[in-house]
């Protein structure tokens, strides 16, 4: 139970930190999703920001205290603590929208600004490494084949979860679902990463009419960083989950030493993933500084698109825009055009995993 508390508290802190920083990631260019003057940003904008952060801090402390009390008071309900995460996310988004509405009247609109649009067509094959795909394929197939070979030798009850010292703390009946659950998840996640990668490559970019070529080349560097991160995460995910899936064998065969090493490997892998993500953000921040030096702005937006951002720049809904993906107005990275019907493919695919887990759990298969 302590492990669950620590894990979810760290996750809560990361989300909390992101929401604290999100309104000012692009400073006056997208302050709470609104372009304001530098004078406004440094003056009244800071007062609005301080009030937003105060409410966010007070809410975070209250939610964390409530989650901790529930978890410690009811030892039979370790997942009560997990409720704090959606509460923090929902509360943070509500506060963000409230304060974004206060900033909206301060918006600066530059009608005379000219724009350009990239006509480059990116092909998935140009951003795909055959060697990487082969390596990922092996990390998925080898654990799966090993589990198939040893499946008849497994006992009727198998471990499906371990604590930080490598001891099984949850068991399940042996069946195809419980034994091959992680290999299936590995394939599912690879598909999700491919959808994300495809979306990044199809992203719409708005460019300034001045210094267009240099600005575009710098934007392409940012896109390449994002694609490379996705590929690295794909490889790490397949290695880690492949090793964890073999924990069933090591625990069943009584090889606790191997189990502990796999747990250590999983923890180290999670740390590496966090470092990769942090380094990715650092690289993008450097690129944003370069964009600022090139054209005086890091985010270029057509006024017609500005009318279709909602929730302080968190959501984009434009039926007249054929683009599915575009640059985020708030924060770094890319987001979806929620008016594009193709989004249902992504939403359906993402929902497939939790729905499947819920159904299998209800049926007693997991």
C-alpha positions as CSV (number, residue, x, y, z in Angstrom):
1,X,0.0,0.0,0.0
2,X,2.9,2.4,0.8
3,X,4.3,1.9,-2.7
4,X,0.9,2.9,-4.2
5,X,0.8,6.0,-2.0
6,X,4.3,7.1,-3.0
7,X,3.7,6.4,-6.7
8,X,0.5,8.3,-7.0
9,X,1.8,11.2,-4.9
10,X,4.7,11.7,-7.3
11,X,2.3,11.5,-10.2
12,X,0.0,14.1,-8.5
13,X,3.0,16.4,-8.0
14,X,4.0,16.2,-11.6
15,X,0.5,17.1,-12.8
16,X,0.3,19.9,-10.2
17,X,3.6,21.3,-11.4
18,X,2.5,21.2,-15.0
19,X,-0.7,23.1,-14.3
20,X,1.3,25.7,-12.3
21,X,3.6,26.3,-15.3
22,X,1.2,25.8,-18.2
23,X,-0.3,29.4,-18.3
24,X,3.2,30.9,-18.9
25,X,5.0,28.4,-21.1
26,X,4.8,30.8,-24.0
27,X,4.6,33.9,-21.8
28,X,2.8,36.9,-23.3
29,X,2.2,35.0,-26.6
30,X,-0.2,32.6,-25.1
31,X,-0.9,33.7,-21.5
32,X,-3.7,31.5,-20.4
33,X,-4.2,30.8,-24.1
34,X,-4.4,34.5,-25.0
35,X,-1.9,36.8,-26.7
36,X,-1.4,39.9,-24.5
37,X,1.0,42.8,-24.5
38,X,4.3,42.5,-22.6
39,X,3.1,45.3,-20.4
40,X,-0.1,43.5,-19.5
41,X,1.8,40.2,-19.0
42,X,4.3,41.8,-16.6
43,X,1.6,43.9,-14.8
44,X,-2.0,42.8,-14.2
45,X,-1.2,39.4,-15.7
46,X,1.1,38.5,-12.8
47,X,-1.6,39.4,-10.3
48,X,-4.0,37.1,-12.1
49,X,-1.3,34.4,-12.3
50,X,-0.6,34.7,-8.5
51,X,-4.3,34.3,-7.7
52,X,-4.6,31.2,-10.0
53,X,-1.5,29.6,-8.3
54,X,-2.8,30.3,-4.8
55,X,-6.1,28.6,-5.5
56,X,-4.3,25.7,-7.2
57,X,-2.0,25.3,-4.2
58,X,-4.8,25.3,-1.7
59,X,-6.8,22.8,-3.7
60,X,-3.7,20.5,-4.1
61,X,-3.1,20.5,-0.3
62,X,-6.7,19.7,0.5
63,X,-7.0,16.9,-2.1
64,X,-3.8,15.3,-1.0
65,X,-4.7,15.4,2.6
66,X,-8.1,13.9,1.9
67,X,-6.6,11.1,-0.2
68,X,-4.0,10.3,2.5
69,X,-6.6,10.2,5.2
70,X,-8.8,7.9,3.2
71,X,-6.0,5.5,2.4
72,X,-4.6,5.4,5.9
73,X,-8.0,5.1,7.6
74,X,-9.2,2.2,5.3
75,X,-6.3,-0.2,4.7
76,X,-8.6,-2.4,2.7
77,X,-9.1,0.4,0.2
78,X,-5.5,1.2,-1.2
79,X,-6.9,2.6,-4.4
80,X,-8.9,5.3,-2.5
81,X,-5.7,7.4,-2.8
82,X,-5.8,7.2,-6.6
83,X,-9.0,9.3,-6.6
84,X,-6.8,12.3,-5.8
85,X,-5.4,12.4,-9.4
86,X,-8.6,13.0,-11.3
87,X,-9.7,15.4,-8.6
88,X,-6.6,17.5,-9.1
89,X,-6.8,17.4,-12.8
90,X,-10.5,18.4,-12.9
91,X,-10.0,21.1,-10.3
92,X,-6.9,22.5,-12.0
93,X,-8.8,22.7,-15.4
94,X,-11.7,24.4,-13.8
95,X,-9.5,27.1,-12.2
96,X,-7.5,27.4,-15.4
97,X,-10.7,28.1,-17.4
98,X,-12.0,30.6,-14.8
99,X,-8.8,32.6,-14.9
100,X,-8.4,32.3,-18.7
101,X,-11.8,34.1,-18.9
102,X,-10.3,37.0,-16.9
103,X,-7.4,37.3,-19.3
104,X,-9.5,37.1,-22.5
105,X,-10.6,40.8,-22.4
106,X,-6.9,41.7,-22.4
107,X,-6.2,40.0,-25.7
108,X,-4.1,41.8,-28.4
109,X,-5.2,41.1,-32.0
110,X,-2.7,41.8,-34.8
111,X,-4.8,42.1,-37.9
112,X,-2.0,43.3,-40.2
113,X,0.2,40.2,-39.6
114,X,0.9,38.1,-42.7
115,X,1.1,34.3,-42.6
116,X,2.4,31.4,-44.7
117,X,1.5,27.7,-44.6
118,X,3.9,24.7,-45.0
119,X,3.1,22.6,-48.1
120,X,5.6,19.8,-47.1
121,X,4.2,16.3,-47.2
122,X,5.7,14.0,-44.6
123,X,5.8,10.3,-45.1
124,X,5.9,7.9,-42.2
125,X,8.5,5.8,-44.0
126,X,10.9,8.7,-44.0
127,X,10.8,8.8,-40.2
128,X,11.0,5.0,-39.7
129,X,14.2,3.0,-38.8
130,X,14.0,-0.6,-40.0
131,X,16.6,-1.6,-37.3
132,X,14.5,-0.1,-34.6
133,X,11.4,-1.8,-35.8
134,X,13.2,-5.2,-35.8
135,X,14.5,-4.6,-32.3
136,X,11.0,-3.8,-31.0
137,X,9.6,-6.8,-32.8
138,X,12.1,-9.1,-31.1
139,X,11.4,-7.6,-27.6
140,X,7.7,-8.5,-28.2
141,X,8.1,-11.9,-29.8
142,X,10.7,-13.4,-27.5
143,X,8.8,-13.0,-24.2
144,X,5.6,-14.2,-26.0
145,X,7.2,-17.3,-27.3
146,X,8.8,-18.1,-24.0
147,X,5.4,-17.8,-22.3
148,X,3.8,-20.0,-24.9
149,X,6.5,-22.7,-24.3
150,X,6.1,-22.7,-20.5
151,X,2.4,-22.2,-20.4
152,X,1.5,-25.9,-19.8
153,X,4.0,-26.0,-16.9
154,X,2.5,-23.0,-15.0
155,X,0.5,-23.8,-11.9
156,X,-3.2,-23.0,-11.6
157,X,-2.4,-19.8,-9.6
158,X,0.1,-17.3,-11.0
159,X,1.5,-14.0,-9.7
160,X,0.4,-11.0,-11.7
161,X,1.8,-8.1,-9.6
162,X,4.9,-7.6,-7.4
163,X,5.9,-5.1,-4.8
164,X,9.2,-3.1,-4.8
165,X,11.2,-5.9,-3.2
166,X,10.1,-8.4,-5.8
167,X,7.5,-10.3,-3.8
168,X,4.2,-11.2,-5.5
169,X,1.3,-9.3,-3.9
170,X,-1.5,-10.3,-6.3
171,X,-2.4,-13.6,-7.8
172,X,-4.8,-14.8,-10.6
173,X,-6.1,-18.0,-12.1
174,X,-3.9,-19.3,-15.0
175,X,-5.6,-18.6,-18.3
176,X,-4.7,-17.1,-21.6
177,X,-5.8,-13.6,-20.5
178,X,-3.7,-13.5,-17.3
179,X,-0.6,-15.1,-18.8
180,X,-0.5,-13.1,-22.1
181,X,-2.0,-9.9,-20.8
182,X,1.3,-7.9,-20.8
183,X,2.4,-9.1,-24.3
184,X,-1.0,-8.0,-25.6
185,X,-0.6,-4.6,-23.9
186,X,2.8,-4.3,-25.5
187,X,1.2,-4.7,-29.0
188,X,-1.6,-2.3,-28.1
189,X,0.8,0.4,-26.9
190,X,2.9,0.0,-30.0
191,X,-0.2,0.7,-32.0
192,X,-1.0,3.8,-29.9
193,X,2.5,5.1,-30.3
194,X,2.2,4.6,-34.1
195,X,-1.0,6.6,-34.1
196,X,0.7,9.4,-32.1
197,X,3.7,9.4,-34.5
198,X,1.4,9.6,-37.5
199,X,-0.5,12.5,-36.0
200,X,2.8,14.4,-35.3
201,X,3.9,14.0,-38.9
202,X,0.6,15.3,-40.2
203,X,0.5,18.4,-37.9
204,X,-0.5,21.7,-39.4
205,X,2.1,24.5,-39.1
206,X,1.4,28.3,-39.4
207,X,4.5,30.2,-40.4
208,X,5.3,33.9,-40.4
209,X,5.6,35.6,-43.8
210,X,9.1,36.9,-42.9
211,X,12.1,34.6,-42.4
212,X,9.7,31.7,-43.4
213,X,12.3,29.2,-44.5
214,X,14.5,29.5,-41.4
215,X,11.5,29.5,-39.1
216,X,10.2,26.4,-40.9
217,X,13.5,24.5,-40.6
218,X,13.6,25.2,-36.9
219,X,10.0,24.0,-36.5
220,X,11.0,20.8,-38.3
221,X,13.8,20.3,-35.8
222,X,11.2,20.4,-33.0
223,X,9.0,17.9,-34.9
224,X,12.0,15.6,-35.3
225,X,12.7,15.7,-31.6
226,X,9.1,14.7,-30.9
227,X,9.2,11.8,-33.3
228,X,12.5,10.6,-31.9
229,X,11.1,10.7,-28.4
230,X,8.1,8.5,-29.5
231,X,10.5,5.9,-31.0
232,X,12.7,5.8,-27.9
233,X,9.7,5.4,-25.7
234,X,8.4,2.6,-27.9
235,X,11.7,0.7,-27.6
236,X,11.9,1.2,-23.8
237,X,8.3,0.2,-23.3
238,X,8.7,-3.0,-25.2
239,X,11.9,-3.9,-23.3
240,X,10.5,-3.2,-19.9
241,X,7.1,-4.8,-20.4
242,X,8.7,-7.8,-22.1
243,X,10.9,-8.3,-19.0
244,X,8.0,-7.8,-16.6
245,X,5.9,-10.3,-18.5
246,X,8.6,-13.0,-17.8
247,X,8.2,-12.3,-14.0
248,X,5.5,-14.9,-14.0
249,X,8.0,-17.6,-14.9
250,X,10.8,-16.4,-12.5
251,X,8.3,-16.1,-9.5
252,X,6.7,-19.5,-10.4
253,X,10.0,-21.3,-10.7
254,X,11.2,-19.8,-7.4
255,X,13.9,-17.7,-8.9
256,X,13.4,-14.6,-6.7
257,X,16.8,-13.1,-7.6
258,X,15.7,-12.7,-11.2
259,X,12.4,-11.2,-10.1
260,X,14.2,-8.6,-8.0
261,X,16.5,-7.7,-10.9
262,X,13.5,-7.3,-13.2
263,X,11.9,-5.0,-10.6
264,X,15.1,-2.9,-10.4
265,X,15.2,-2.8,-14.2
266,X,11.6,-1.6,-14.3
267,X,12.3,1.2,-11.8
268,X,15.5,2.3,-13.7
269,X,13.5,2.2,-16.9
270,X,10.8,4.5,-15.5
271,X,13.5,6.9,-14.4
272,X,15.1,6.8,-17.8
273,X,11.7,7.6,-19.4
274,X,11.3,10.6,-17.1
275,X,14.8,11.8,-17.9
276,X,14.1,11.5,-21.7
277,X,10.9,13.4,-21.4
278,X,12.6,16.2,-19.3
279,X,15.4,16.4,-21.9
280,X,12.9,16.5,-24.7
281,X,11.2,19.5,-23.0
282,X,14.6,21.2,-22.5
283,X,15.4,20.8,-26.2
284,X,12.1,22.2,-27.3
285,X,12.6,25.2,-24.9
286,X,15.9,25.9,-26.6
287,X,14.2,25.7,-30.0
288,X,11.5,28.1,-28.8
289,X,14.3,30.6,-27.9
290,X,15.7,30.2,-31.4
291,X,12.3,30.8,-33.0
292,X,12.0,34.0,-30.9
293,X,15.4,35.2,-32.1
294,X,14.4,34.5,-35.8
295,X,11.0,36.2,-36.0
296,X,10.3,37.6,-32.6
297,X,7.6,35.0,-31.8
298,X,7.5,31.3,-30.9
299,X,3.9,30.7,-31.8
300,X,2.3,32.0,-35.0
301,X,-1.5,31.9,-35.2
302,X,-4.0,33.0,-37.9
303,X,-6.8,35.1,-36.3
304,X,-9.4,32.8,-37.9
305,X,-8.0,29.9,-36.0
306,X,-7.9,31.9,-32.7
307,X,-11.7,32.0,-32.6
308,X,-11.8,28.2,-32.4
309,X,-9.8,27.7,-29.2
310,X,-11.7,26.9,-26.1
311,X,-10.9,26.4,-22.4
312,X,-8.1,29.0,-22.4
313,X,-6.4,27.4,-25.4
314,X,-6.6,23.8,-24.2
315,X,-9.1,22.6,-26.8
316,X,-9.5,23.3,-30.6
317,X,-12.8,22.8,-32.4
318,X,-13.0,24.0,-36.0
319,X,-15.3,22.1,-38.4
320,X,-13.9,24.3,-41.3
321,X,-10.3,23.2,-40.7
322,X,-9.4,19.8,-42.3
323,X,-6.4,19.4,-40.0
324,X,-6.5,16.7,-37.4
325,X,-3.4,17.8,-35.5
326,X,-1.9,21.2,-34.9
327,X,0.5,22.9,-32.6
328,X,-0.7,23.4,-29.0
329,X,-1.5,27.0,-28.1
330,X,-0.8,26.3,-24.4
331,X,2.3,24.3,-23.6
332,X,4.6,22.4,-25.9
333,X,3.7,19.7,-28.4
334,X,0.5,19.0,-30.5
335,X,-3.2,18.6,-30.0
336,X,-6.2,17.5,-32.0
337,X,-8.9,19.3,-33.8
338,X,-11.9,17.9,-32.0
339,X,-14.2,18.7,-34.9
340,X,-12.4,16.3,-37.2
341,X,-14.3,12.9,-37.3
342,X,-11.0,11.0,-37.4
343,X,-10.6,11.8,-33.8
344,X,-13.0,9.1,-33.0
345,X,-10.5,6.6,-34.2
346,X,-8.0,7.9,-31.6
347,X,-10.6,8.1,-28.8
348,X,-11.9,4.6,-29.6
349,X,-8.4,3.1,-29.6
350,X,-7.4,4.8,-26.3
351,X,-10.7,3.7,-24.7
352,X,-10.2,0.1,-25.9
353,X,-7.7,-0.8,-23.1
354,X,-9.5,0.4,-20.0
355,X,-12.8,-1.1,-21.3
356,X,-11.1,-4.4,-22.0
357,X,-9.5,-4.5,-18.6
358,X,-12.8,-3.7,-16.9
359,X,-14.6,-6.5,-18.8
360,X,-11.9,-9.1,-18.2
361,X,-11.8,-8.2,-14.5
362,X,-15.6,-8.5,-14.3
363,X,-15.4,-11.9,-15.9
364,X,-12.7,-13.0,-13.4
365,X,-10.0,-13.4,-16.1
366,X,-7.6,-10.9,-14.6
